[in-house]
Amino acid sequence: MEEPLPVRPEWTDLPDLASRRFGGTVMWATDELFAEKENLVNPWRPAHRAETFGPKGQVYDGWETRRRRAPGDDHAIVRLGLGGVVSGVIVDTAFFKGNYPPFVSVAAVSVPGYPSAEELRGADWEVLVDHAPAAGDVENFFPVASPRRSTHVRLTQHPDGGVARLRVHGDPVPDPALLDPRSLDLAALENGARVTGCSNRFYSSPNNLFSPGLAAHQAEGWETARRRDDGNDWVTVALAGAGLVRFAELDTSNLKGNAPGWAAVSGRLDDGEWAPLLPRTRLQPDTRHRFALTEGPEVTEARLDIYPDGGLARLRLHGELTKRGHESVTARFAETTA
Ligand SMILES: NC(=O)NC(NC(N)=O)C(=O)[O-]
């Protein structure tokens, strides 16, 4: 009998706010003698080669502290790449088998501006995961129910050990003071957009479509499995707020043998109907296509259809927030920051 596939909690589909891809960084740790704290936020999966010894011991892909000989615990402070509301954290102890922490805690805080690690150490931390038992060589999933926007998190290993990755999944909440409502990418996660549906996530997450910068290689975009039916693949995204889309960028960079043949973009109106923004258009492989759109209606959500399958590196929908859209962005920040 085949082993059933492990079921991942739904919140793991949300973007990892701590990821280095968004600019997350590990600012400080009590110790990192065996393995560097920076590995905690690497976006790729942890790897391991047994019996690879450096001058300090076995080489691990993660953050590993020495065996404590004094009372206390080890801590690391992470500045999130995107401030947001956290729905769950993964403490991934991949390959840490005899040296994982038996218990972990995660706390979060919201501090405006650019606090130093020293300033953060004295902050008023909200506990998200309290002294929870952790297992070795596995992703430890911890759902979180905090309505507040967080900017930094603190991981504690009780008392010491190694963690390969810390993933902090949630919804980005942008600071409206730092957005220009007259000109922005309405589909960017960092502006508060959110993936609402997707036909196929086989090779990579649709969140990648709406991530900052260019995709360095195929795995940094969204790629679907080969379809063997008559349908087509698609993604829907709730925009940063209600807005007008003026330009679309459909980037097939790095998709050479698997770029879609055609794509279309539509926008959702208040009555729930979909209006075309970009009609079905032929695409070239490995190309940043830019399209100026004809003056369209106010939309709150966008849908990308690709024909028949493949993927895209990025989808950018440049435009402006309407008054209503800007008000909703401002309200969300106020509600989650108060
Ligand atoms: N063999 C080990 O992994 N030992 C330990 N860690 C490293 N990195 O060597 C340890 O005891 O914590």
The ligand as a MOL file (V3000), in Angstrom:
LIG
                    3D

  0  0  0     0  0            999 V3000
M  V30 BEGIN CTAB
M  V30 COUNTS 12 11 0 0 0
M  V30 BEGIN ATOM
M  V30 1 N 27.1440 14.9520 15.2730 0
M  V30 2 C 26.4930 16.0950 15.5250 0
M  V30 3 O 25.6750 16.5030 14.7660 0
M  V30 4 N 26.8210 16.7800 16.6900 0
M  V30 5 C 26.3800 18.0310 17.0570 0
M  V30 6 N 26.3660 19.0630 16.1430 0
M  V30 7 C 27.3180 19.2700 15.1360 0
M  V30 8 N 27.0760 20.2570 14.2670 0
M  V30 9 O 28.3120 18.6130 15.0240 0
M  V30 10 C 25.8250 18.2420 18.4200 0
M  V30 11 O 26.1420 17.4770 19.2930 0
M  V30 12 O 25.0610 19.1660 18.6570 0 CHG=-1
M  V30 END ATOM
M  V30 BEGIN BOND
M  V30 1 1 1 2
M  V30 2 2 2 3
M  V30 3 1 2 4
M  V30 4 1 4 5
M  V30 5 1 5 6
M  V30 6 1 5 10
M  V30 7 1 6 7
M  V30 8 1 7 8
M  V30 9 2 7 9
M  V30 10 2 10 11
M  V30 11 1 10 12
M  V30 END BOND
M  V30 END CTAB
M  END
